[in-house]
Amino acid sequence: MRLRHIKGAEEEILNSPYVIQQPEAKKGRWNEVFGNNHPIKIEVGMGKGKFIMELAQRNPHINYIGIERYSSVLLRGLQKRGELELSNIFFMCVDAKELGNIFEKGEVSGIYLNFSDPWPKDRHAKRRLTSREFMNVYDQILDDNGKVEFKTDNRPLFDYSMESIPEAGWKIEMHTYDLHHSDYVQGNVMTEYEEKFVAKGNPICKLIAFRQKS
């Protein structure tokens, strides 16, 4: 997917009070960033940020970090963030593979993966955010009760994830192939993509996974 670059996006992100610069320096000290010891949950690939900002508004006693590697996309989220009075959410412009260098083991209590790039070619499977490689990264930062929640409209990616996640040593707690016609829809927060797909009648798949204790 080729994204249109927005002139000045990098500069605006660099100067934003809502974006953590050099997040590696915060490793083990994220409670200082937020000024409290509340649980931290992150969204990998936050897009324009509707999902995670709504969670932050609903749950003031949970801290949130939205992660987006594309500056032009993150910029849209920053514009929305500036309209909200929130103290429990920050953003980072980093690649998800770097998470182990940014958080200590146990600093994160939950990870959201929403409508991730499917990387449909087999040779790109390691880039999928539910691959064994990325699940191992999540294991480096989640606390003992931490969970990964994954939503997608892409059935091949979901089928792949249903196999790859257990192969990585995780247990799938729940799954559905049609979230909005299931018992799991209560309390669901939709992303921008999800709203579009649901309006078209596309089924949304969801799973929740946790690390199996050895």
Sequence and secondary structure as in RCSB ss.txt:
>XXXX:A:sequence
MRLRHIKGAEEEILNSPYVIQQPEAKKGRWNEVFGNNHPIKIEVGMGKGKFIMELAQRNPHINYIGIERYSSVLL
RGLQKRGELELSNIFFMCVDAKELGNIFEKGEVSGIYLNFSDPWPKDRHAKRRLTSREFMNVYDQILDDNGKVEF
KTDNRPLFDYSMESIPEAGWKIEMHTYDLHHSDYVQGNVMTEYEEKFVAKGNPICKLIAFRQKS
>XXXX:A:secstr
      TTHHHHHHH TTB SSGGGGTT HHHHHTS   EEEEES TTSHHHHHHHHH TTSEEEEE S HHHHH
HHHHHHTTS  SSEEEE   GGGGGGTS TTSEEEEEEES     SGGGGGGSTTSHHHHHHHHHHEEEEEEEEE
EES HHHHHHHHHHHHHTTEEEEEEES GGGSTT TT    HHHHHHHHTT   EEEEEEE   
